[in-house]
Amino acid sequence: MWILRLNMTDRSYKIEEVPERYKQLGGRAMTSTLIHDEVDPQAHPLGPNNKLVFAPGLLAGTSAPSSGRMSVGGKSPLTGGIKESNVGSEWSAAMARMGLKAVVVEGQPADESFWTVHIAYKEGKPVVEFQQADEYVGQDLYDVYPMLYEKLSNKVQVAAIGTSGELKYANSGIAFNDMHKGPTRYAGRGGLGAVMGSKGLKFLILDAADTPRVEMANPELFREGQKKMREALMEHAITKPQGGLNTYGTAILINILNEAGGLPTRNFRSGRFEGAADIAGEAIFESNKERMGKEIYNHGCSPGCTIQCSNTLYDENCEEIVSCVEYESDWALGANCGIANLDAIGRMIKLCNGYGLDTIETGVTIGVVMDSGMIEFGDEQGTLDLIEQMGKGTPVGRLLGMGAADVAKAFGNPRSPTVKGQAMPAYEPRAVKGIGVTYATTTMGADHTAGYTIAPEILSVGGESDPLQADKAKADLSRGFQSTTALIDSSGHCLFIAFAILDIPSGFEGLIDEINGMLGTNMTQEEAVETGAEVLRLERAFNEKAGFTNADDRLPEFMKYEKLPPHNVVADLSDEVMDSVYGEL
Amino acid sequence: MWILRLNMTDRSYKIEEVPERYKQLGGRAMTSTLIHDEVDPQAHPLGPNNKLVFAPGLLAGTSAPSSGRMSVGGKSPLTGGIKESNVGSEWSAAMARMGLKAVVVEGQPADESFWTVHIAYKEGKPVVEFQQADEYVGQDLYDVYPMLYEKLSNKVQVAAIGTSGELKYANSGIAFNDMHKGPTRYAGRGGLGAVMGSKGLKFLILDAADTPRVEMANPELFREGQKKMREALMEHAITKPQGGLNTYGTAILINILNEAGGLPTRNFRSGRFEGAADIAGEAIFESNKERMGKEIYNHGCSPGCTIQCSNTLYDENCEEIVSCVEYESDWALGANCGIANLDAIGRMIKLCNGYGLDTIETGVTIGVVMDSGMIEFGDEQGTLDLIEQMGKGTPVGRLLGMGAADVAKAFGNPRSPTVKGQAMPAYEPRAVKGIGVTYATTTMGADHTAGYTIAPEILSVGGESDPLQADKAKADLSRGFQSTTALIDSSGHCLFIAFAILDIPSGFEGLIDEINGMLGTNMTQEEAVETGAEVLRLERAFNEKAGFTNADDRLPEFMKYEKLPPHNVVADLSDEVMDSVYGEL
């Protein structure tokens, strides 16, 4: 197994055997450990001393179900802290089959040139070529991907930045091809597209033809685990075929959160949106059924996924508007902007994909713009225009490309729904207290995936926790979820396995068996979760050296004095509760 | 003596006797202690829980020479830390005569209304009136001030925000009238205009008619001190009449710093500017002489100033272009933008004054814009256009109004010459190491006035220190200057007395005698400087609670790897040296 280092200063590369310290790491554990070990926490995120790391999950390339997620890591230009951004694609398996534990992108060109790095596999080793890519700069990724695939084999995997990354926006993700070779799978959060752009890396291409199977230490144990995991996923109501996610996609959450009074609406002015039903997962399913004349179930982001939660939104002529409409994108550009028109939201998402913009950061940014009076809430055309300006790099677009926190600053608006500079996702922390603890304390900036307490607080999965209860138990809940999440993010499993393994104990056993089978270890469940906690500690240590303190682990002040309808609640967890999350880790 | 509290939420006010803790404080000591004691360090700078404090220096209203400076304090929207912004005007004496130790502005209107607060003096007490001021919003302060003065007595003092403060820019100062009732004296740094704007306070007006003399505890000791101070100021080559400052203004430093290779040029790409002589103080003097047909010496910013360093720049028709052209403004919009045209620079400064923009932050912001390729270095018309957009609040203007650090972020440009979010002034920290220590460590963000080591490093005042020497001595030098400066900023004296009192020991004795005479104390020189150190400790404590750490006490990373011509030097002082400044305070 290799660590491949790409030197973008002189376009050379180096292949290293994986050192002992990294042998048992995958995904987030790999990216965060490497960034912790090698990047000066005070380095400028877009300077020559930051690094960008791609790492497949530990189980990548195996038959573990829904294990096609990988991690991209670096110091974030959005938060100024460490960042792991997670994505599902064919990529992860391809990296694993090529023996790549990590690709580390280093240095930067002295000029502003852009490059393609093409990684093939010959005689048991990766082989790297650098090519000029300036001709692709400035174009929509929906145009660029077909051009690339026409030129290359249809079997390669392509990671790319859009114009947002070229322009080095703090709001810029990294695109990975979906199973139809479109630019729609995103390591979206935290501005890693800009880090890739700052290194002059436009495309990273993997050609995994003629690669061997992934090896594991104990195939039998792995197979046992894999079976338990599969059974749990196939049984649980949320994850089973034609279950909640497969039928309605992640946007099934719109109605649920709206009902709970926790769907942030019009830049977090309310927890309830009168147009929720019109943009909900159910509405997507029904609209498609009516337009396509049949029930359409969802597809996967990566091979071997049994959950298959990715939808496609079709227009009146049965043409695809976009794939897919995630809950977060739907909410950010919908409820949060006062927009209840699904087709318009789909077109906005497509623009974001084409430019490489994070849909959450974009929707929250535009919500702040609306809250500040530049355009009205509900203005669909205005929103489309602003996203276009972002993609094209007009001065207004550059302003918005900085992300929600800075746009709030530009308008002198204290109503900035952000933590550590990153926009909050689709759960109101005043109405769902546990997720507020996660937003405030995770090393990532406001991020629901870092510790998804929504499971017990809203979905009655993995127990029950009253969302409005404001006490120390929420810190314990968030801490537990954050550690377990770091383990899942390192395994390469999709976070959605959590629904099944929290409710079905044999599913959790399956996860541990898979990992032990892969590594030849003998970890207990507690020991495995402790490896997740260790990842958090490294991330936290990095952030502390970068200048973060407990004062950064706070919800925005306006949420402490502004009551959120319909429950009329404020952010009322004490600083001590927040500080106990990492204080007691 | 009173503390006057203005409640902008309901437009009421309260007059309090000065509590014991505050009785011996003035200027910066007053603003920083009050902010430390009363403002939550985690409050949003533009939210209802920040406060804005106006405080005259301790010696305000007395005959101490050059003691007409005052302080404005608050939590800064630019740095996120505590801020004291210092200004010379007739204001300080007027406040003192009205018995006002501090005016504290609290709360904010629920709507976006703007108000005038008119403070008169009747029967030994301030009397306050609130009036709507919406009719003045959106206008140039050069138009507004004459309108106000026509309406009111010519004897009132007016503090105001321009459009930049109304728009709540992080780059927005507070204007105070000069001795000709123009809007040209600025508490410019740190965005306190936005804090005033967020409180809906457009004008703060003082009517100090029929006010008594300022009382002091030991008039005889004060008079002795005042005499020593005056003699020192009249003797020193820099501060005496028709000396360096009175003849050439602060811009006398252009040629000196250029010679030393420490004049930041084209966004800190060089320490030497080929056009320096064309924009130097000598050029201003010669241009005026030629155009006006006589030698013109400078005037004071406040009554009783013996230094009188404020110039006026005249055009070919003997009309005033602007007053005054300070070294910092001249450099920021000149050398730093590659512009060598004095008249154009004068017009840029006038625009900044009219809109309430800090000239340093504006010039460095535009330098970053040029460095990022949006306009070319040297583009005079482009610069004028951008400043106009800032004043008018176009989206581009709003972007630039965020200040240099954020504009660098918007352009993904690591070459951001800022510390703690505040733009560096006119001394290159790679070429003048001591001032780099001050930039990095002061509680204020990059600020030369916080510890002006230029005196020994460049001017051979108060000893000599090789500007290129990189060792621990620079930390000790900066620490000493920072403490003494905090004392001077609290006294109400102009910082320029430092030239005289550092070289002439009886001058320093005079300062201490003045203060002891005022307060009836018996402090030694060391004890007095220790009160300055105590102010720094309070400021530092506030910043720590706001989330600052040693990691914020650093020069920008690019200065560590990019060599600065002509000396080809980098920022090479260790983190340990930086941390010893406050570590050993």
Interface residues (C-beta under 8 A of the other chain):
Chain A: P41 Q42 A43 H44 L46 G47 P48 N49 P77 L167 K168 Y169 A170 A194 G197 S198 M374 P395 V396 R398 L399 G401 M402 D406 K409 A410 F411 G412 N413 P414 E544 K545 A546 G547 F548 T549 A551 D552 R554 P556 E557 F558 Y561
Chain B: P41 Q42 A43 H44 L46 G47 P48 N49 P77 L167 K168 Y169 A170 A194 G197 S198 M374 P395 V396 R398 L399 G401 M402 D406 K409 A410 F411 G412 N413 P414 E544 K545 A546 G547 F548 T549 A551 D552 R554 P556 E557 F558 Y561
